[in-house]
Amino acid sequence: MLPQLDTAPMPGSMLQVSRGLVLAQAGRTRQARAQFEAVAPLLPALAKDSEWLPVMAQVAETLALIGCADLHPVARWAYDALAPYAGLFVVEGICAAVRGPVHRHLALLADVLGDHDAGAAHRAEAVAQARSLGATALVARIEREAGPSPAAGDPLEQASGEAGQDQVFRRDAEVWTIGFGGRQVRLRDSKGLRDLHALLSRPGTAVAALDLVGGTPGRVPAATDTGEVIDAQARSAYRQRLRELEEEAAEADAAADIGRSARIAAERDALVEALTHAYGLGGRVRRSGSDAERARTAVTARIKDAIRRIGEAHPDLGRHLARSVRTGTFCVYEPDQPTIWSV
């Protein structure tokens, strides 16, 4: 259980939860975790007003994306806090957003805690409630969070029962057998799965994207080099705007202006993403037409697609890989805990 606070939460703590979820959804797990850990001690003091259920729903969604063993106490507290409201729907503001039945978020938390039977029961209730309203898109989303049913879909992407060995990542012709946490799935071959295999075979070792696409490391960029991804003048303007946004964010948080803070956070994240894309290893400016840049772009896209496919078939492994795999000019598999794969 989280410690109970005697004081009210600081202004903007609800917005911090939202920012953490946005970061987690963008795959920026470490930043999301830092944001979440900063706000977690304030959660028990949140007033149970019209914003409480939406905030708790975002807590559950964030934990589902970044949850690991040391966050289980937060997940347990959130589960117990939400349980009395299981029959309700989570609606933000005047229907600004509908996050689904509370049962959906209880299912996410149960899965984080490893109670998959309870998770399945909550998820079934959530699907039934969403269907009763004709919310087909919401039904699909809830079902997708549990991974595909063994009775449906592509037979090569179905669960194949308990694994004989926990961590398996092996290819047999056009099919990969992938096992993690006592469960195996089978997926059709793709370049992204081959990239992941190369990284999982050498945990902690950086592999050049050029090597993964079969290029030549150290090769001089091709004549099609079209210049810097973002020129020096634009980079300077971006950095200046980030400094201005920091000041504006402080003003908005002090005034508890959630709408303004959200707009500032969205602009700031977009600028940070652009600057991140502009720089490569060692702070060097990326060039848009170079061999290394083309390899980085291609490998990043196909690894992310492979992790998405794995996450649809095996959500626990999808979350593990999203946390542990970094892509860029160099790619690396670096899990929080040592993980040995049979490859």
Buried (B, 14 or more C-beta within 10 A) or exposed (E): EBEEEEEEBEBBBBBBBBBBBBBBEEBBBEBBBEBBBEBBBBBBBBEEEEBBBBBBBBBBBBBBBBBBEEBBEBBBBBBEBBEEBBEEBBBBEEEEEBBBBBBBBBBBBBBBBEBBEBBBBBBBBBBEBBEEEEBEEBBEBBBEBBBBEEEEEEEBBBBBEEBEEBBBBEBEEEEBBBBBEEBBBBBEBBBBBBBBBBBBEEBEEBBBBBBBBEBEEEEEEEEEBEEBBBEEEBBEEBEEBBEEBEEBBEEBBEEBBBEBBBBBBEBBBEBBEBBEBBBBEEEEBBBBBBBBBBBBBBBBEBBBBBBEBBBBBBBBBBBBBBBBBBBBBBBBBBBEEEBEBBE
